[in-house]
Amino acid sequence: MSHIITSVSELESLYGEVNTASLRKETDRIMPTYRALIEAAPFVALATGGPEGLDCSPRGDGPGFVRVQDEKTLLLPDRRGNNRIDSLKNIVRDPRVALLFLIPGLGETLRVNGRAAISVEPALLESFSVEGKPPRTVIAIAVDAVYFQCARAILRSELWNPARHVPRGSLPSAGQMLAALTDNEAGGEAYDKALPERQRSTLY
C-alpha cells in the first residue's frame, strides 16, 4: 500500500511543527490548575497494556473520586465491576498507564501518563469506603506527564449537547447484545429488566 506512512519523519513533514503552547502545557507534576480539573472529574478512562494487548477501561464516581495524594501521585479506587480485572492484570506486568479525565460541560479534557502499582493497604482501602464498602484495591499512579487537551474533539462531537443524546431503545440493549453473542444462552429481556436494580445494588 503506497499511501501508508511508515516513519516519524513522514508524519512530522505532513503535520508541521508543534505550536509552542502545546509543548508548554505539559508538566511532570499535578499543578494547582490541573488538580482543579481532576477534583471536578466524575469520569476517567484508564488505558493499560500487557502481553495480551491493550485495554481501556471506564472509571466513574462522584467528582474527585480520583484522589490527588500529592503533586506526583494519584490514587484511583477500583470499584465493583465485572471481575475481568483486565486493567489490573496489565498493571501487574506493565506499570505504564494513561488517564483521560472528562468533566461534563467542559470542553477541555486532562491527560495523565504515569506508572501504576496496586495497593491493598487496609487503611488506604478504608479511606475510600462508600456506604461502608471499601474497594478491593487502590491503583496508585506515579505521575510522569500531565497536560490538558483542547476542546476540538468535544466541540466536534457535541458530546455534552442534550439534543444529541441517543434515545433509549434506539440501540441494542445489554441483554440483546449478550443474547446475540451467546446464541440466547444468556441475556435477553429478563436480563434487561433486572439490570437496573442489579447495577444499583452493586455500585459499591
Disulfide bonds with the S-S distance in Angstrom:
none
